[in-house]
Amino acid sequence: MTASAANMQVEAAAYEAAADHATFYFDLATVLERCQSARRNPDRLKLMCEHVVERTAPMEVMLFKDGGFFLMIQSCDGPAADAMARAVNFALIKLFFGTECISDNNLPSIFRSVPVAEIIATGMALSRTPKLPDAVRKAEQASFERMQKDPLLHLAESGMPQYYGLSRGFLPVYNLQRGTASVFFCTPIRTIGGKVLSGTAALTNIDPRDRPSLDNLMLQHSLYFARQIVPTKHATMVGATVSYETLATSRGRQLYQHALRTANVANNPFFIVKIDDVPAGTPVNRLSEIVAMVRPFVKRVFVQLPDCEFDLIRTGNIGVSGLGVSLPPDATLATVARTATWLQRTAAEQSAVSYLDNINRQAELDLARRAGIRFAAGAICNANGALDEPPVDGARLPPSLRLCA
C-alpha cells in the first residue's frame, strides 16, 4: 500500500469516527464586512477566533475555511454540544461587536449546524488547523492584547478607523457654591496639533451610526468608577455622556437601555447620564420623550441644550435633574450674562440644577456666579484638562482641583 493510499484510509477512518459528532460552521462574513482590518489581516482574525475557541471549547476541533471555520464538538453531544456552540457564538459576538449587540432575547447568531459531509466536500483533512508561525503569532498576540486593554483601539481595529487617536478621560465640573470639583463626566479625548479636544469636538469625524458603540463604552468605563463611590459615601458624582442620536434611534436606544438596566444604577445617587448633541430646533415634546426613555434606568439625567431657544419655562416638567448650555467660543460678556440668566431661570422652572460649560475667562466665571449658576466647566476652571480617573475614594481633592470662590 502506498503512503498516499494509507493516508486516505486514515482520513476516511477519521471522518467515519467523527460522523456522530455535532459539527457547526461559524460564518465570519458579518465580521469581515464590519471589520476592515480583519479583511486585510486574516492571520489576526484567525488568531482571535482561536483564542475564543481555546478558552470556550478547548477540547474541540477547529478547521478554518475561507471566511469562517468549522467546529467539531468531540467532548459531548446533543443539547450539551448545542450549548457549547452557543457559548462560542456568544464569545465571538462579544469580542467583535461588543456587549451592545447582546440583548436579553436577541443574540445575533453567526453559526449553523452542518453535517460532517460538508467538511469532506471541502477536501480538508480532519485535523486541527496548523498553528501560525511563531513570529507571526507573537506579533498578532501582542496586538490582540493591546486591543483587549484598550477598548477604543479595539473599536478602531474592528473597522472604525476614525476611532484611532481617541482616548478616555474625566472632565471635572465644579460646584460654584463649594468651589470644588464634584462631578466628573467621562468623555472621549483627541489631541490634534498639540491641542486637546474633548466631547463633541473630539468626534467631528465619527459617523453618528457608530456612536452607540462609543456611548456604551463610555458608559461601562464610568460605571466602573461609579460603583466605587457607593461604599465611600463621598460627595463626588460620576457621569456618562450619551448622544441624542443614540437614544433617538431604535437600535441605539435599546442597546443603551439594556446596558443601564444590566448595570442596575437606578438607585445610585452618584451616577448621572448626560444627553449631548441635541439638535437645534428639536421640539420640546420630543426632547421630553428622549429623557423619558432613560429616566427609569438612572436616578439623575442631565441634558446639554444646544442654545437658549428651548422654551422650557411654560412647558411641563420634562424630568431632568440638570440643564446645561455651552458658551460659544467667541461669546461676548453680554451674551454670557444673557445665557447664564436664561439658563438659571429655566433650570429653576424645571426643578433642575444649572450647568454652564466652556467658561474660559474669569469675567465669564464671575457672571455665571452672579446669575446663580450651580455648576461650571471650562478652561478657567480646569487648566490641567481631563483626568485619567476621578477621585472616588473619598480622599480630599488635590489643590489643582479646587476653584477659588
VEXDREN-2710 file (C-alpha; in Angstrom, 1 decimal):
% VEXDREN-2710
k/r/px/py/pz
1/MET/0.0/0.0/0.0
2/THR/1.4/3.4/-1.0
3/ALA/1.8/6.2/1.5
4/SER/-0.9/8.3/-0.1
5/ALA/-3.4/5.3/0.0
6/ALA/-2.6/4.8/3.7
7/ASN/-3.2/8.5/4.4
8/MET/-6.5/8.3/2.6
9/GLN/-7.6/5.3/4.7
10/VAL/-6.6/7.1/7.9
11/GLU/-8.5/10.2/6.8
12/ALA/-11.6/8.1/5.9
13/ALA/-11.5/6.4/9.2
14/ALA/-11.2/9.7/11.0
15/TYR/-14.2/11.1/9.2
16/GLU/-16.2/7.9/9.9
17/ALA/-15.4/8.2/13.6
18/ALA/-16.4/11.8/13.5
19/ALA/-19.7/11.2/11.8
20/ASP/-21.6/11.1/15.1
21/HIS/-20.1/14.3/16.4
22/ALA/-22.0/17.6/16.3
23/THR/-20.5/19.9/13.8
24/PHE/-21.1/23.6/13.3
25/TYR/-20.0/26.2/10.8
26/PHE/-19.2/29.7/12.0
27/ASP/-19.7/32.2/9.2
28/LEU/-17.5/35.3/9.7
29/ALA/-18.9/37.2/6.7
30/THR/-20.5/39.8/9.0
31/VAL/-17.2/40.2/10.9
32/LEU/-15.3/40.7/7.7
33/GLU/-17.9/43.2/6.5
34/ARG/-17.7/45.3/9.7
35/CYS/-14.0/44.9/10.5
36/GLN/-11.9/46.1/7.6
37/SER/-8.7/45.2/9.5
38/ALA/-9.8/41.6/9.7
39/ARG/-10.3/41.5/5.9
40/ARG/-6.8/43.0/5.5
41/ASN/-5.2/40.7/8.0
42/PRO/-6.7/37.2/8.0
43/ASP/-4.0/35.9/10.4
44/ARG/-5.2/38.2/13.1
45/LEU/-8.8/37.1/12.5
46/LYS/-7.7/33.5/12.8
47/LEU/-5.8/34.1/16.0
48/MET/-8.7/35.9/17.6
49/CYS/-11.0/33.1/16.8
50/GLU/-8.5/30.5/18.0
51/HIS/-8.3/32.4/21.3
52/VAL/-12.1/32.2/21.7
53/VAL/-12.3/28.5/20.9
54/GLU/-9.3/27.6/23.1
55/ARG/-10.9/29.5/26.0
56/THR/-14.5/28.4/25.4
57/ALA/-14.2/24.9/23.9
58/PRO/-10.6/23.8/24.3
59/MET/-11.3/20.1/23.6
60/GLU/-12.9/20.6/20.2
61/VAL/-11.6/20.5/16.6
62/MET/-11.5/23.8/14.7
63/LEU/-11.0/23.9/10.9
64/PHE/-10.7/27.2/9.0
65/LYS/-12.2/27.6/5.6
66/ASP/-12.3/30.8/3.6
67/GLY/-14.5/33.3/5.6
68/GLY/-15.3/31.1/8.5
69/PHE/-14.5/27.9/10.4
70/PHE/-15.9/24.5/11.3
71/LEU/-16.2/23.5/14.9
72/MET/-16.5/19.8/15.6
73/ILE/-17.7/19.0/19.2
74/GLN/-16.0/15.8/20.4
75/SER/-16.4/16.2/24.2
76/CYS/-20.2/16.0/24.3
77/ASP/-23.3/15.7/22.1
78/GLY/-27.0/16.6/21.9
79/PRO/-28.1/19.7/23.8
80/ALA/-24.7/20.0/25.5
81/ALA/-23.0/20.3/22.1
82/ASP/-25.6/22.9/21.0
83/ALA/-25.0/24.8/24.2
84/MET/-21.2/24.8/23.6
85/ALA/-21.7/26.2/20.1
86/ARG/-23.9/28.9/21.5
87/ALA/-21.2/29.8/24.1
88/VAL/-18.6/30.1/21.3
89/ASN/-21.1/32.3/19.3
90/PHE/-21.7/34.5/22.4
91/ALA/-17.9/34.9/22.9
92/LEU/-17.3/35.8/19.3
93/ILE/-20.2/38.4/19.2
94/LYS/-18.9/40.0/22.4
95/LEU/-15.3/40.1/21.0
96/PHE/-16.1/41.6/17.6
97/PHE/-19.2/43.7/18.2
98/GLY/-19.2/44.4/21.9
99/THR/-21.8/43.9/24.6
100/GLU/-24.1/46.5/22.9
101/CYS/-25.1/43.8/20.4
102/ILE/-26.2/41.4/23.1
103/SER/-29.8/41.9/24.3
104/ASP/-32.0/39.9/26.6
105/ASN/-33.8/38.0/23.9
106/ASN/-32.0/38.7/20.7
107/LEU/-28.4/37.4/20.5
108/PRO/-27.1/37.5/16.9
109/SER/-26.1/34.1/15.5
110/ILE/-23.2/33.5/13.2
111/PHE/-23.2/29.7/13.3
112/ARG/-25.3/26.8/11.9
113/SER/-25.3/23.1/12.3
114/VAL/-23.7/21.2/9.4
115/PRO/-23.2/17.5/8.5
116/VAL/-19.6/16.2/8.5
117/ALA/-20.1/15.6/4.8
118/GLU/-19.8/19.4/4.3
119/ILE/-16.3/19.3/5.7
120/ILE/-15.5/16.3/3.4
121/ALA/-16.7/18.2/0.4
122/THR/-14.1/20.9/1.1
123/GLY/-11.3/18.4/0.8
124/MET/-9.8/19.4/4.1
125/ALA/-8.0/16.9/6.3
126/LEU/-9.7/16.2/9.6
127/SER/-7.1/17.7/11.9
128/ARG/-6.6/20.9/13.8
129/THR/-5.6/23.9/11.7
130/PRO/-1.8/24.3/11.8
131/LYS/-0.6/26.9/14.2
132/LEU/0.6/30.2/12.8
133/PRO/4.4/30.7/12.6
134/ASP/5.8/31.7/16.0
135/ALA/6.9/35.2/14.8
136/VAL/3.5/36.0/13.3
137/ARG/1.7/34.5/16.2
138/LYS/3.7/36.6/18.8
139/ALA/3.1/39.8/16.8
140/GLU/-0.6/39.2/16.5
141/GLN/-0.8/38.1/20.1
142/ALA/0.7/41.4/21.2
143/SER/-1.7/43.3/19.0
144/PHE/-4.6/41.3/20.4
145/GLU/-3.6/42.0/24.0
146/ARG/-3.3/45.8/23.3
147/MET/-6.9/45.7/21.9
148/GLN/-8.1/43.9/25.0
149/LYS/-6.6/46.6/27.2
150/ASP/-7.8/49.5/25.1
151/PRO/-11.5/49.2/24.0
152/LEU/-11.2/52.3/21.8
153/LEU/-8.3/50.7/19.9
154/HIS/-10.5/47.5/19.6
155/LEU/-13.2/49.6/18.0
156/ALA/-10.7/51.1/15.6
157/GLU/-9.2/47.7/14.7
158/SER/-12.7/46.4/14.2
159/GLY/-13.4/48.5/11.2
160/MET/-13.9/52.0/12.6
161/PRO/-10.6/53.7/11.8
162/GLN/-12.0/57.1/12.8
163/TYR/-11.6/55.9/16.4
164/TYR/-7.8/55.8/16.2
165/GLY/-6.3/58.5/18.4
166/LEU/-9.3/58.6/20.8
167/SER/-8.8/58.1/24.5
168/ARG/-11.0/58.4/27.6
169/GLY/-10.9/60.9/30.4
170/PHE/-13.0/62.5/33.0
171/LEU/-13.7/66.3/32.8
172/PRO/-14.2/68.0/36.2
173/VAL/-17.4/70.0/36.7
174/TYR/-17.2/72.5/39.5
175/ASN/-19.8/73.3/42.1
176/LEU/-19.6/77.1/42.3
177/GLN/-21.2/77.1/45.7
178/ARG/-18.4/74.9/47.2
179/GLY/-15.5/75.8/44.9
180/THR/-14.6/72.1/44.3
181/ALA/-14.9/69.6/41.5
182/SER/-17.9/67.4/42.4
183/VAL/-19.0/65.9/39.1
184/PHE/-16.8/64.1/36.6
185/PHE/-18.1/63.3/33.1
186/CYS/-16.5/60.5/31.2
187/THR/-15.7/61.9/27.7
188/PRO/-13.7/61.0/24.6
189/ILE/-10.5/62.9/24.1
190/ARG/-8.4/63.6/21.0
191/THR/-5.2/65.6/20.6
192/ILE/-4.8/67.4/17.3
193/GLY/-1.8/69.7/16.6
194/GLY/-1.0/69.8/20.3
195/LYS/-4.5/70.9/21.2
196/VAL/-6.6/68.6/23.4
197/LEU/-10.2/68.3/22.2
198/SER/-12.9/66.7/24.3
199/GLY/-16.5/65.7/23.9
200/THR/-18.3/66.6/20.7
201/ALA/-15.2/68.5/19.4
202/ALA/-13.2/65.2/19.5
203/LEU/-15.8/63.4/17.5
204/THR/-16.2/65.5/14.4
205/ASN/-15.2/62.6/12.1
206/ILE/-17.4/60.0/13.9
207/ASP/-20.4/58.6/11.9
208/PRO/-23.5/59.1/14.2
209/ARG/-24.4/55.5/13.3
210/ASP/-21.3/54.3/15.1
211/ARG/-22.0/56.4/18.3
212/PRO/-23.9/53.6/20.1
213/SER/-20.6/51.6/20.3
214/LEU/-18.7/54.6/21.7
215/ASP/-21.5/55.7/24.1
216/ASN/-21.8/52.2/25.6
217/LEU/-18.0/52.0/26.0
218/MET/-18.0/55.4/27.9
219/LEU/-20.9/54.1/30.0
220/GLN/-19.1/51.0/31.0
221/HIS/-15.9/53.0/31.8
222/SER/-17.8/55.5/34.0
223/LEU/-19.8/52.8/35.7
224/TYR/-16.6/51.1/36.9
225/PHE/-15.8/54.2/38.9
226/ALA/-19.4/55.0/40.0
227/ARG/-19.6/51.6/41.7
228/GLN/-16.6/52.5/43.9
229/ILE/-18.4/55.7/45.2
230/VAL/-21.3/54.0/46.8
231/PRO/-19.5/52.3/49.7
232/THR/-17.4/55.5/50.4
233/LYS/-20.5/57.9/50.7
234/HIS/-18.3/60.5/49.1
235/ALA/-20.0/63.5/47.5
236/THR/-18.3/63.1/44.1
237/MET/-20.6/62.1/41.3
238/VAL/-19.6/60.3/38.0
239/GLY/-21.4/60.8/34.8
240/ALA/-21.5/59.3/31.3
241/THR/-22.4/61.3/28.2
242/VAL/-24.7/59.8/25.5
243/SER/-25.5/61.2/22.1
244/TYR/-29.1/62.3/21.4
245/GLU/-28.9/60.4/18.2
246/THR/-28.1/57.1/20.0
247/LEU/-31.3/57.5/22.0
248/ALA/-33.3/58.7/19.1
249/THR/-32.7/55.5/17.0
250/SER/-34.5/52.3/18.0
251/ARG/-31.4/50.1/18.0
252/GLY/-29.1/52.6/19.8
253/ARG/-31.8/53.2/22.4
254/GLN/-32.4/49.5/23.1
255/LEU/-28.7/48.8/23.5
256/TYR/-28.2/51.8/25.9
257/GLN/-31.3/50.9/27.9
258/HIS/-30.1/47.3/28.2
259/ALA/-26.7/48.5/29.4
260/LEU/-28.3/50.7/32.0
261/ARG/-30.7/48.0/33.2
262/THR/-27.9/45.5/33.4
263/ALA/-25.7/47.9/35.4
264/ASN/-28.6/48.4/37.9
265/VAL/-27.8/52.1/38.6
266/ALA/-31.4/53.2/39.0
267/ASN/-30.9/53.8/42.7
268/ASN/-27.3/55.0/42.6
269/PRO/-27.4/58.8/43.6
270/PHE/-23.8/59.2/42.5
271/PHE/-24.3/58.4/38.8
272/ILE/-25.5/60.7/36.1
273/VAL/-26.3/60.3/32.4
274/LYS/-25.9/63.5/30.3
275/ILE/-27.6/63.7/27.0
276/ASP/-25.4/65.6/24.5
277/ASP/-25.6/66.8/20.9
278/VAL/-29.3/67.7/21.0
279/PRO/-30.0/69.1/17.5
280/ALA/-31.0/72.8/17.4
281/GLY/-34.8/73.2/16.8
282/THR/-35.7/69.8/18.5
283/PRO/-39.3/70.1/19.6
284/VAL/-39.7/70.2/23.4
285/ASN/-42.1/67.3/23.4
286/ARG/-39.5/65.1/21.5
287/LEU/-36.8/66.1/24.0
288/SER/-39.1/65.1/26.8
289/GLU/-39.7/61.7/25.1
290/ILE/-35.9/61.1/24.8
291/VAL/-35.4/61.9/28.5
292/ALA/-38.3/59.6/29.4
293/MET/-36.5/56.7/27.6
294/VAL/-33.6/56.7/30.1
295/ARG/-35.3/58.1/33.2
296/PRO/-36.5/54.7/34.5
297/PHE/-32.9/53.3/34.4
298/VAL/-30.9/56.1/36.1
299/LYS/-31.6/58.4/39.0
300/ARG/-30.2/61.6/37.5
301/VAL/-30.4/62.8/33.9
302/PHE/-28.8/65.9/32.6
303/VAL/-29.4/67.5/29.2
304/GLN/-26.9/69.6/27.3
305/LEU/-29.0/72.1/25.3
306/PRO/-27.6/73.5/22.0
307/ASP/-28.7/77.1/22.7
308/CYS/-31.2/79.2/24.6
309/GLU/-34.0/78.7/22.1
310/PHE/-35.8/76.0/24.1
311/ASP/-38.9/77.3/25.7
312/LEU/-39.0/75.1/28.8
313/ILE/-40.4/77.7/31.1
314/ARG/-44.1/77.3/30.0
315/THR/-43.9/73.6/29.5
316/GLY/-44.4/70.9/32.0
317/ASN/-41.6/69.2/33.9
318/ILE/-39.6/67.0/31.5
319/GLY/-37.9/65.0/34.3
320/VAL/-34.3/66.2/34.2
321/SER/-32.0/66.8/37.2
322/GLY/-29.8/69.2/35.4
323/LEU/-29.8/71.5/32.3
324/GLY/-26.6/72.7/30.6
325/VAL/-25.5/75.0/27.8
326/SER/-22.1/75.6/26.3
327/LEU/-20.9/79.1/25.7
328/PRO/-19.8/79.8/22.1
329/PRO/-16.0/80.3/21.9
330/ASP/-16.5/84.0/20.8
331/ALA/-19.2/84.9/23.2
332/THR/-19.3/88.5/24.4
333/LEU/-19.8/89.2/28.1
334/ALA/-23.3/90.4/27.2
335/THR/-24.1/87.0/25.6
336/VAL/-22.6/85.2/28.6
337/ALA/-24.8/87.2/31.0
338/ARG/-27.9/86.7/28.9
339/THR/-27.2/82.9/28.6
340/ALA/-26.5/82.4/32.3
341/THR/-29.6/84.3/33.3
342/TRP/-31.8/82.3/30.9
343/LEU/-30.2/79.0/31.9
344/GLN/-30.6/79.6/35.7
345/ARG/-34.3/80.7/35.3
346/THR/-35.1/77.7/33.0
347/ALA/-33.4/75.2/35.3
348/ALA/-35.3/76.6/38.3
349/GLU/-38.6/76.2/36.5
350/GLN/-37.7/72.5/35.8
351/SER/-36.6/72.0/39.4
352/ALA/-33.1/71.2/38.0
353/VAL/-29.6/72.4/38.6
354/SER/-27.9/74.7/36.1
355/TYR/-24.6/73.8/34.3
356/LEU/-22.7/76.3/32.1
357/ASP/-19.9/74.8/30.0
358/ASN/-16.9/76.3/28.0
359/ILE/-16.2/79.1/30.5
360/ASN/-12.7/80.3/29.5
361/ARG/-12.3/83.7/31.2
362/GLN/-12.5/84.9/34.8
363/ALA/-15.1/87.5/33.8
364/GLU/-17.4/84.7/32.4
365/LEU/-17.0/82.8/35.6
366/ASP/-17.9/85.9/37.6
367/LEU/-21.1/86.4/35.5
368/ALA/-22.0/82.7/36.0
369/ARG/-21.8/83.0/39.8
370/ARG/-23.7/86.3/39.7
371/ALA/-26.5/84.6/37.8
372/GLY/-26.7/81.8/40.3
373/ILE/-25.3/79.0/38.1
374/ARG/-24.7/75.9/40.2
375/PHE/-22.1/74.0/38.1
376/ALA/-19.4/75.2/35.6
377/ALA/-16.7/73.8/33.4
378/GLY/-14.1/75.1/31.0
379/ALA/-10.5/76.2/30.7
380/ILE/-10.8/78.8/33.5
381/CYS/-11.9/76.0/35.9
382/ASN/-9.5/73.3/34.9
383/ALA/-6.3/74.3/33.3
384/ASN/-4.9/70.7/33.5
385/GLY/-7.6/69.2/31.3
386/ALA/-9.2/65.8/31.8
387/LEU/-8.2/63.3/34.4
388/ASP/-7.4/59.7/33.8
389/GLU/-9.8/58.8/36.5
390/PRO/-12.0/60.7/39.0
391/PRO/-11.1/60.8/42.8
392/VAL/-13.8/58.5/44.0
393/ASP/-12.1/57.1/47.1
394/GLY/-13.3/59.8/49.5
395/ALA/-9.9/61.5/49.7
396/ARG/-9.6/65.3/49.8
397/LEU/-9.5/66.8/46.3
398/PRO/-6.0/67.9/45.4
399/PRO/-5.3/71.7/45.2
400/SER/-5.3/71.6/41.4
401/LEU/-9.0/70.6/41.5
402/ARG/-10.1/73.4/43.8
403/LEU/-11.7/76.5/42.4
404/CYS/-11.3/79.7/44.3
405/ALA/-14.6/81.3/45.3
END
